[in-house]
Amino acid sequence: MSDLHKEVSELERTSATAARLFDIRRIIGGLFVVYGVIVTIAGINPSDADLKKAEGVHINLWTGLAMLALGLFFLVWMKLRPAQVPDEAPAAPEN
């Protein structure tokens, strides 16, 4: 009986780790941060043609900074409110 309890505890711990690992906020936040860095770097020194196309606005810089802010928001949100693994599996409806 104790081996079964030990095995169930190990599976619960593994399930909790998998739930935190595949939290969608981590994926979205990470992608926005990576792309935000790339776009921000591209927007630091725009060419004159790029500025003329954007009517004088440093659009890549502002978009990159916004993407960085959004990505950091998702990562901070994930850190402050981690994913909770449900205690029990939902019961199957009976007919």
N, C-alpha and C positions, 0 to 999 in steps of 0.2 A: 504494500500500500504506500509506503514512504517513497519507493522508487517512482511510482506513478505521480505522486504529488511533486516530487523533485523535477520530473520531466515536464509536467504542466507549468511549473514555475519558470523553467527555462524557456518554454515556448512563449509564455506571456512576456518575458523580458525581451526575447527576440522580436516579437510582434511590436512591442513599444519602440524598439530601436528602428525597425523598418518604417513605422509610421512617422517618426521624426525625420528619418533620412529622406523619405519621398514626399515631404510636405511641399505642396505646390508653391507656397510662398517663397521657399528657398530657390526653386527653379526660376520663378518669375523675377524675383529680386536679383538673383545672380546674373541673369541675362540682361536685365536693364542696366545694372552696374557696368557690365563689360561693354555693352554697346554705348552706354553713356560716356565712358572713358574714350572710346574710339571716336565718337562724334565730337566730343569736346576738344580732343586733340586736333581733329580736322578743322574745327572752327576757330582755333586760336589765331592762326595767320591765314585768313582767307585771301584768295587772289582778287584782283580788281574785277575780273569777269564774274566771279561768284557774288561779290557785293553788288554789282550792277544788276545781276539776275534777281537778287533778293531785295532790290530797291534800297540798298544801304543798310539793311538789317543784318546783323551777325547771326543768322538763323541757325547755323550749325552749332555755334557756341551756346546759344540759349536752349536749343533742343537737347543738346548733350547734357547741360546742367540740369534740365528738367528730368531727363531720363535718370541721371545719377540720383537726384532727390527721390524719385519714385522707387528706384531700386533699393536705396537705403531705407526708405519707409517700410518696404516689404520685409527686409531683413531684420529691422528693429522690431517690427510687429511680431515676426516669428520668434524672436528672442524673448520678448516680453510675455507673449501668450503662446507657449509651446503647444503642439498638438497633443490632445488627450486621447489615449486609447480607450475604447469603451470597455466597461467591466465585463459585460457578458454579450454574447452574440444575440441578436434579436430573435425572439421566439417566432417560430413558423406559425402562420395563421391556421387555425383549425376550422374545418368545414363542418 
